[in-house]
Amino acid sequence: MLPSGPSRWPVSSTFHPSRLLDQEAQLLPADQAEALEAIAGVDEVSVNEEIQRAIAAHIEARRSDPDFRRRLQASIERNREILERLAR
């Protein structure tokens, strides 16, 4: 189990790592929540920081993916056309 001092977890009044396992919240399956807490503990960072790192890595991977970039450009064009029609 990870230490739970104030510097270990996010300051938010609504989030606590135990909520990752909360059946009602269903933020993550239990095995993923446990793995995330273990990884954060080994890396000596908060669960929140570990989540932020994962999200940043995912965003960077998407930006580097040529197929995603093509779909993104197509989406931009479709939305531009819609917005231009709305502006008339």
KOLVEXKOL-193619 format. One line per 4 residues: their letters; for each residue x, y, z of C-alpha. Coordinates in pm, 1 decimal, m for minus. Example, Ala and Ser with C-alpha at 12.3 -4.5 7.8 and 13.67 -1.06 7.14 Angstrom:
BEGIN
as) 1230.0,m450.0,780.0; 1367.0,m106.0,714.0
***
This chain:
BEGIN
mlps) 0.0,0.0,0.0; 122.7,349.7,m82.8; 181.0,618.6,180.2; m115.5,852.5,194.5
gpsr) 36.2,1179.2,316.2; m79.3,1507.9,168.2; 205.9,1520.5,m83.3; 117.6,1176.1,m220.3
wpvs) m231.1,1242.6,m356.6; m408.3,1514.3,m552.0; m533.2,1809.6,m351.7; m884.8,1782.4,m498.0
stfh) m1162.6,1745.3,m244.6; m1350.2,1508.5,m476.2; m1074.6,1267.0,m582.4; m885.1,1013.8,m381.0
psrl) m701.0,709.6,m515.9; m937.2,479.1,m328.7; m1207.6,605.2,m569.1; m1023.4,422.2,m845.2
ldqe) m1155.3,104.6,m685.6; m1495.9,246.9,m587.8; m1762.5,23.1,m737.9; m2007.7,312.3,m775.7
aqll) m1759.1,543.7,m946.8; m1627.7,267.7,m1176.6; m1336.2,483.2,m1287.9; m1113.1,182.8,m1351.7
padq) m1140.0,m192.2,m1319.9; m985.4,m307.2,m992.1; m683.2,m468.7,m1158.6; m598.8,m148.0,m1349.3
aeal) m645.2,69.2,m1040.1; m416.9,m157.7,m837.8; m155.1,m159.6,m1114.3; m173.3,220.2,m1143.2
eaia) m125.8,265.1,m768.9; 168.1,22.0,m772.9; 334.9,198.6,m1067.4; 289.1,538.3,m904.6
gvde) 438.4,403.1,m582.5; 742.1,259.5,m758.1; 791.0,585.5,m948.4; 739.6,778.3,m622.2
vsvn) 474.0,1005.8,m772.4; 106.0,1057.5,m700.0; m155.6,855.8,m883.1; m273.6,1187.0,m1030.0
eeiq) 73.3,1256.7,m1173.4; 92.1,905.0,m1316.3; m246.2,960.1,m1484.8; m128.1,1295.4,m1624.2
raia) 186.2,1129.5,m1761.8; m20.0,857.7,m1930.1; m255.6,1110.5,m2086.1; 34.8,1323.5,m2211.4
ahie) 199.1,1014.7,m2365.4; m129.2,915.3,m2529.8; m180.0,1263.0,m2676.6; 176.7,1267.3,m2810.2
arrs) 131.3,920.1,m2962.1; m187.7,1035.5,m3136.8; m12.5,1347.5,m3269.3; 263.4,1127.4,m3411.6
dpdf) 23.4,880.8,m3577.9; m12.2,957.6,m3951.5; m353.1,784.8,m3975.1; m485.5,989.1,m3683.6
rrrl) m349.4,1309.3,m3837.0; m531.1,1233.5,m4165.2; m858.2,1170.5,m3980.2; m801.7,1486.5,m3776.5
qasi) m751.1,1693.7,m4090.1; m1067.2,1546.6,m4245.1; m1258.3,1633.9,m3926.6; m1124.8,1990.1,m3933.6
ernr) m1238.3,2029.3,m4293.7; m1587.4,1888.9,m4222.7; m1630.4,2115.5,m3922.7; m1499.7,2417.8,m4110.5
eile) m1759.2,2359.5,m4381.3; m2037.4,2329.5,m4123.1; m1924.4,2643.9,m3940.8; m1900.2,2838.8,m4264.7
rlar) m2257.0,2737.6,m4356.1; m2379.0,2843.0,m4011.6; m2205.8,3180.9,m4046.9; m2400.3,3267.4,m4366.3
***
